[in-house]
Amino acid sequence: MSRELYVHFLPELVERESLRGGAAVVIDVLRASTTIIQALAGGAESVLPVGDVDAARRAAANLRPGKALLGGERAGVLIEGFDLDNSPASYSPEVVAGKTIVFTTTNGTRALLRCSEAARIFVGAFTNRGAVAERLAAVARPVHLVCAGTDGHVSSDDLLCAGAIAWGI
């Protein structure tokens, strides 16, 4: 089956409206995508991406006490007062099972939020590339692979992962 497939090197290069009706895969291999996948595999109830630190704190405060964990980083450093950083190793089942992770990062969550107009949004990384490609193969809509980049620069790891996902579709 032929389909429209787009690879966007940076979120800023994607017009939100162009995603409408399509499937978007957000790729931030080092680290947000891999961390989100690990959190969900570890039994987190959900991961809520937010754009900034204050929004994360407000969102967590609106959840039932003991239900939320604040996770994320700025410039690769754990945010003061947050429970978790942006390392997949921090998101073990003992820590995240049954919790909602309110998550904000320098690059990955910005890319996720940029894709809000897509009909379907997936998180892609090397750890789940086969599963994502399999799901996309069954989706009859345009596919947008959106690389998060690093501080506004193209990341070769994100592009390599986008290629691996595209190859598998």
N, C-alpha and C positions, 0 to 999 in steps of 0.2 A: 504494500500500500504506500503510495507517495503522500507526503505531508509537507506542510510548511515547517521548516526548522530554522530557528534563528539563534545565533550565539552572540550575546551582548557582553562585550569586554568589561564594562563597568555599569553600575546601576544608573549613573547620570546620563548614559547614552541611550537609555530606554525611555520612550514617551509612554507614560502610564496608559494612555488611551489605546496604544497599539497592543497592549496585553489583553484588552477586553475580549472575553470569549475564548481566550487561549489558555494553555497550561504553562505555568512558569515554574522553573526549577531554579532555586536560589543555591548558589554554590559558593561557599566560603570555607574551603577545605581546612585551612589553618586559621581559625579553629571553630568558628561558630557552628557550621554545619555538622561537623563531627561531634561537637558537644551536644547539640540538640538531639542528634540521633542516639547518642549514648544515654542521655537523660530519659528519652522515651523507652529505649531498650531496658533501662534500669527500673522501669515501672512508674515514671512520673505520669501523673494524670494528664498534664498538658504543659506546653511551653508557650508562654505569652510574650511575643516580641514587642518591645516598646522602644521608642526613639531616644529617650534620654533618661538620666538618672532620676530626676524629680518625678517623671511620669511612672517610672518603675516603682518608686516608693509609694506613690499614690495608689497605683494598681494593687500592690501587695496589701496595703492598708484596707482596701475594700474587700479583701477576701477573708473568709472565716479564719479566726486566729489559729495558728498552728498548721494551716493548710498551704501557705505560700513560702517559698524560698526566693530570695533575691539572688540572681546570678548575673555575672557579666564582668566587663572590664572597660577601662579606658586606657589607651596606649599600652595595652598588654598587662596592665596592673589591676589587681583586685580593687574594686571600688570600696571606699571606706564605708563600713556599716553593712556591707553585703555579706550574704552567707557563703556564696560560692564564686569562684573566679570563672574563667572561660577555658578551663582544661577538662577534656573528657574524663580524665582520671578522677576528678572531683565528684563526678555524678554517678556514684556507685548506687546499687539498689538499696543499700542500707540507709543512704542519705536521701534519695529522691522518691522512693516508692510511695505512691499515693499523694504526692505533692504537686502543686502547680508551681512551675518555675517562671517567675517574672524575670525576663531576660533582656539585657541591653548590652550591645557591644559596639566597638568603634566602627566596624564595617558590615558584619553579617546582618544585624537586625535592621540597619538602614536599607540594605538590599531587599530584605523581606518586606518591609513596609512600602518600598517603592513598587512592589508587585501586587499591591492590594486590588487592582482592577482585574487581575486574572481570574478566570472562572475556577481554576484549580491551581493550588500552590503546593509544590513539593520542595523538600530540602534534600539536596544532593551532596554526596561526598564519595570518596573511594570506598568507604565501608558499606555503602548501600547502592552503589552504582548499578548493579545488576537488577535489583528490585525496582529501582526508579525507571530504568530502561524498559523493563517488562511492563510496568504500569503505563508508561507513556506509549508503548506500542499498541495498547488497547484503547487509547484516547484518540478520538477522531476530531481533533482540533489542532490549531497551530501550536507549536511547542517553542517556548522561549527559554533558553539556558542563560541565566543571568549570573555572571561572575561578580562577586562582591569587590574584588580588588583589595588593595591595602592603601589606606589614606589617599584615595583618589588615583592610585597608580594600578596598572594592570598587573595581575599576579599570574605567573606561569603555572603555579599549582592549580589554580581555579580553572585556567584554560585547558590544562591537561585533563582534568576531571570532566570538564564539559565535553571534550573529545571522546573520552571513554564512555560517557553516557550516550552521546550521539551515535557512536559506533554500535552500541548495543540495541538501539531502537529498531 
